[in-house]
């Protein structure tokens, strides 16, 4: 399986986070904050696809590998 991720919208990432068990905590401007226990992930909620670096930071914040995260998409 490839380590590369497809282009993802914020909605797709949020859907995957909710499957993993993250819950919406609050929003500040256009950034939605999701929490699961002591872990916190910030998702910029704009009308375009997330940049690769941003997506990698979100995945890193979940504590999952890229392959594990892909299973929730």
Backbone as a ProteinNet text record, in pm:
[ID]
protein_1_A
[PRIMARY]
XXXXXXXXXXXXXXXXXXXXXXXXXXXXXXXXXXXXXXXXXXXXXXXXXXXXXXXXXXXXXXXXXXXXXXXXX
[TERTIARY]
83.7	0	88.8	49.7	127.1	118.4	227.6	227.7	169.4	151.4	97.2	-52.8	-97.7	-240.5	-299.8	-423.9	-489.6	-521.9	-560.7	-604.7	-733.7	-737.1	-854	-909.7	-1041.5	-1107	-1118.8	-1140.2	-1159.8	-1276.3	-1384.1	-1499	-1459.4	-1378.2	-1334.5	-1247.3	-1159.7	-1071.2	-1152.9	-1249.6	-1333.5	-1414.3	-1464.6	-1541.1	-1452	-1327.3	-1233.3	-1200.3	-1179.3	-1149.6	-1263.5	-1386.3	-1501.5	-1511.6	-1472.9	-1470.4	-1365.5	-1254.7	-1146.2	-1188	-1279.9	-1326.2	-1305.7	-1257.8	-1241	-1376.6	-1393.3	-1518.1	-1489.7	-1587	-1574.2	-1570.8	-1471.7	-1455.9	-1498.7	-1438.4	-1474.2	-1419.8	-1456	-1408.8	-1358.9	-1247.8	-1194.1	-1168.7	-1251.7	-1241.3	-1273.4	-1183	-1206.7	-1132.1	-1095.5	-1024.5	-1110.4	-1137.1	-1215.9	-1120.8	-1150.3	-1064.3	-1137.3	-1070.4	-1124.7	-1036.2	-1097.5	-1022	-1062.6	-967.6	-990.4	-895.8	-950.9	-866.2	-776.3	-645.3	-550	-501.1	-543.6	-499.8	-590.3	-529	-602.1	-554.4	-650.6	-619.3	-694.3	-623.5	-683.6	-696.9	-819.9	-846	-886.1	-804.5	-845.5	-964.1	-1072.3	-1195.3	-1214.6	-1148.9	-1157.5	-1226.8	-1254.3	-1325.4	-1237.3	-1117.8	-1027.9	-960.4	-889.4	-818.7	-708.9	-681.1	-574.7	-438.8	-341.1	-205.2	-146.2	-48.8	11.3	70.7	142.1	204	101	-7.2	-115.4	-178.9	-203	-263.3	-173	-43.4	50	51.6	41	36.9	-90.4	-201.5	-327.4	-314.7	-259.2	-242	-146.9	-40.2	55.5	-13.9	-104.8	-178.2	-272.7	-313.4	-403.3	-328.3	-197.3	-117.9	-120	-176.9	-183.6	-79.1	-47.6	38.9	-48.3	14.8	-58.7	-145.2	-90.6	-165.2	-288.3	-272.9	-386.1	-491.9	-449.2	-543.9	-622.5	-556.3	-622.4	-739.9	-734.7	-841.6	-971.4	-962.5	-1081	-1139.8	-1074.8	-1125.6	-1240.1
-118.1	0	125.1	223.3	346.2	431.1	499.9	590.4	726	750.9	878.9	885.3	1001.6	1023.5	1099.2	1071.8	1149.8	1289.3	1378.1	1510.3	1491.9	1551.6	1537.6	1673.8	1680.5	1802.8	1796.5	1910.5	1908.4	1817.9	1814.4	1729.2	1582.4	1538.5	1398.8	1365	1457.6	1435.7	1430.3	1519.8	1521.8	1393	1343.6	1218.4	1103.8	1099.2	995.9	1012.3	1136	1160.2	1112	1136.1	1092.9	940.6	873.2	726.3	674.7	746.4	707.4	728.3	821.2	845.4	987.4	1074.7	1214.9	1283.6	1375.3	1450.8	1599	1668.2	1812.6	1878.2	1967.1	2034.8	2180.6	2251.2	2391.7	2439.5	2561.6	2621.3	2761.8	2796.5	2931.9	2979.7	3070.2	3116.6	3003.1	2974.5	2867.7	2739.6	2725.2	2606.1	2530.9	2403.3	2318.6	2232.8	2223	2149.4	2023.7	1909.5	1779.9	1718.7	1651.2	1590.2	1444.3	1367.7	1229.1	1204	1200.2	1187	1309.1	1286.7	1397.2	1445.6	1377.4	1416	1524.8	1618.3	1728.6	1746.1	1764	1782.5	1905.9	1991.8	2112.8	2095	2113.5	2098.1	2234	2290.7	2415.1	2385.8	2457.7	2430.9	2538.5	2518	2610.9	2539.5	2608.9	2549.9	2479.6	2439.4	2374	2254.4	2174.2	2058.2	2101.8	2013	2040.9	2017.4	2095.9	2077.1	1951.9	1892.4	1767.2	1780.4	1887.3	1907.2	1917.8	1987.8	2002.4	1867.2	1791.4	1660	1566.4	1572	1488.5	1526.2	1654.7	1699.8	1650.3	1651.3	1601.7	1452.8	1376.9	1233.3	1207.1	1283	1268.9	1293.3	1389	1421	1310.8	1223.5	1113.3	997	993.2	882.6	759.9	773.1	662.4	679	569.5	578.5	618.6	651.7	689.2	573.1	452.1	334.5	311.8	328.5	311.2	418	541	649.6	626.4	573.9	548.3	452.4	363.6	267	335.5	453	525.2	618.6	630.3	719.4	654.1
0	0	0	-75.7	-89.6	36.5	66.8	181.1	145.5	16.4	-27.7	-2.7	36.1	58.1	-59.4	-91.1	-196.3	-143.5	-231.5	-188.6	-109.5	8.2	93.4	131.2	138.4	184	336.2	399.6	545	586.5	508.3	541.9	546	450	445.7	566.9	604.7	719	847.6	861.5	981.3	993.1	883.2	883.2	933.3	886.2	930.1	1078.9	1123.4	1265	1353.8	1312	1391.1	1395.5	1288.1	1287.6	1386.2	1397.2	1487.5	1633	1656.6	1792.9	1841.5	1754.1	1791.8	1794.6	1888.8	1903.9	1883	1822	1802.1	1939.5	1960.1	2088	2078	1982.7	1962.9	1829.4	1794.8	1670.3	1699.1	1636.7	1647.7	1505.5	1458.6	1320.8	1226.7	1135	1038.1	1075	1202.4	1247.7	1348.1	1317.6	1405.9	1487.9	1616	1707.5	1752.9	1734.8	1773.1	1879.8	1976.7	2085.9	2104.5	2155.8	2196.2	2312.2	2431.6	2550.5	2561.9	2569.5	2579.8	2443.2	2334.6	2200	2143.6	2073.4	2011.6	1868.6	1777.4	1636.2	1587	1514.5	1459.1	1308.7	1257.8	1115.1	1057.7	967.1	900.9	809.8	829.1	755.2	649.3	535.1	423	307.6	201.9	89.3	-11.4	28.2	-66.6	-0.4	-79.9	-26.9	69.8	166	262.8	197.7	237.3	187.3	250.6	181.7	228.4	368.2	393.1	523.9	635	607.3	705.4	732.9	627.8	641.8	722.5	699	773.7	921.5	952.8	1091.9	1160.5	1089.3	1145.1	1176.3	1081.6	1101.9	1218.1	1226.2	1335.9	1470.1	1473.8	1595.8	1640.2	1547.5	1583.2	1646.8	1626.6	1679.1	1589.2	1468.9	1373.8	1264.5	1198.5	1081.1	962	851.3	730.7	683.8	688.2	644.3	731	863.1	954.3	930.3	905.9	882.3	753.6	651.6	521.8	536.8	631.5	653.2	694.3	752	798.5	693.1	578.7	473.7	398.2
[MASK]
+++++++++++++++++++++++++++++++++++++++++++++++++++++++++++++++++++++++++

